[in-house]
Amino acid sequence: MVDTDRIVGTAKEVGGKVQGAAGDFAGSSRDSVEGRFREAQGRAQDAYGQAKDTLRNVADDLSDYAGDAYERGGAYVRDGRRVVGERVEENPLIALLIAGAVGYGLALLLHGRR
């Protein structure tokens, strides 16, 4: 979607060119200078609109990337949960010993040695 600043800026730029050319043709330095000024204003407004469009596109791309990453993360969690569940069912005693060791290690980290 094109930003309205780009449309208005382009219109000002074209109008300024026409006014500047008409001023040059008629020999009116005032119209020529005003036309060049309007042309510069239009060019600046168009550049501002282009910057807004670019930022909007970058934000949309980042949003899409974040959504994809969230979906992939969910798939990894589901796969990991399934694999861990299978391993625990195959070797419940080893899973219990590992869980106890992890719990003991966490307790040491949280409370420290005294």
C-alpha positions as CSV (number, residue, x, y, z in Angstrom):
1,M,0.0,0.0,0.0
2,V,1.4,3.4,-1.0
3,D,1.5,6.0,1.7
4,T,-0.5,9.2,1.1
5,D,2.6,11.3,1.8
6,R,4.2,9.8,-1.3
7,I,1.1,10.6,-3.5
8,V,0.8,14.2,-2.1
9,G,4.6,14.7,-2.3
10,T,4.8,13.6,-5.9
11,A,1.9,15.9,-6.8
12,K,3.6,18.8,-5.1
13,E,6.8,18.0,-6.9
14,V,5.1,17.9,-10.3
15,G,3.2,21.1,-9.5
16,G,6.4,22.8,-8.4
17,K,8.2,21.8,-11.6
18,V,5.3,23.1,-13.7
19,Q,5.2,26.4,-11.7
20,G,9.0,26.7,-11.9
21,A,9.0,26.1,-15.7
22,A,6.1,28.6,-16.2
23,G,8.0,31.2,-14.1
24,D,11.1,30.6,-16.2
25,F,9.2,30.9,-19.4
26,A,7.3,34.0,-18.3
27,G,10.4,35.6,-16.8
28,S,8.9,35.7,-13.3
29,S,11.6,35.0,-10.8
30,R,9.1,34.9,-8.0
31,D,7.1,32.1,-9.6
32,S,10.3,30.3,-10.5
33,V,11.6,30.4,-6.9
34,E,8.2,29.4,-5.5
35,G,8.0,26.5,-8.0
36,R,11.4,25.2,-7.0
37,F,10.5,25.5,-3.3
38,R,7.3,23.5,-3.9
39,E,9.2,21.0,-5.9
40,A,11.7,20.5,-3.0
41,Q,8.9,20.3,-0.5
42,G,7.2,17.6,-2.6
43,R,10.5,15.7,-2.9
44,A,10.9,15.7,0.8
45,Q,7.4,14.6,1.5
46,D,7.8,11.8,-1.0
47,A,11.0,10.7,0.7
48,Y,9.2,10.7,4.1
49,G,6.4,8.6,2.6
50,Q,9.0,6.1,1.2
51,A,10.6,5.9,4.6
52,K,7.2,5.1,6.2
53,D,6.5,2.5,3.6
54,T,9.9,0.9,4.2
55,L,9.4,0.8,7.9
56,R,5.9,-0.7,7.5
57,N,7.3,-3.4,5.3
58,V,10.1,-4.2,7.7
59,A,7.6,-4.4,10.6
60,D,5.4,-6.7,8.6
61,D,8.4,-9.0,7.7
62,L,9.4,-9.1,11.4
63,S,5.9,-10.0,12.4
64,D,5.8,-12.8,9.9
65,Y,9.2,-14.1,11.1
66,A,8.1,-14.0,14.8
67,G,4.9,-15.9,14.0
68,D,6.9,-18.5,12.1
69,A,9.4,-18.8,14.9
70,Y,6.6,-19.2,17.5
71,E,5.0,-22.0,15.5
72,R,8.4,-23.8,15.0
73,G,9.1,-23.5,18.7
74,G,5.8,-25.0,19.5
75,A,6.5,-27.9,17.2
76,Y,9.9,-28.5,18.8
77,V,8.3,-28.5,22.3
78,R,5.7,-31.0,21.2
79,D,8.3,-33.3,19.6
80,G,10.6,-33.0,22.6
81,R,7.8,-33.8,25.0
82,R,6.9,-36.9,22.9
83,V,10.5,-38.1,22.8
84,V,11.1,-37.6,26.6
85,G,7.8,-39.4,27.3
86,E,8.9,-42.3,25.2
87,R,12.3,-42.5,27.0
88,V,10.7,-42.3,30.4
89,E,8.3,-45.1,29.5
90,E,11.3,-47.3,28.3
91,N,13.5,-46.6,31.4
92,P,11.5,-45.3,34.3
93,L,14.2,-46.0,36.9
94,I,16.9,-44.1,35.0
95,A,14.4,-41.2,34.5
96,L,13.7,-41.1,38.2
97,L,17.4,-41.0,39.1
98,I,18.0,-38.2,36.6
99,A,15.0,-36.2,37.9
100,G,16.3,-36.7,41.5
101,A,19.8,-35.5,40.5
102,V,18.5,-32.5,38.7
103,G,16.3,-31.6,41.7
104,Y,19.3,-32.0,44.1
105,G,21.4,-29.8,41.9
106,L,18.8,-27.1,41.7
107,A,18.4,-27.2,45.5
108,L,22.2,-26.7,45.9
109,L,22.1,-23.7,43.5
110,L,19.1,-22.1,45.2
111,H,20.2,-22.6,48.8
112,G,23.9,-22.8,48.5
113,R,26.2,-24.8,50.7
114,R,26.4,-23.8,54.4
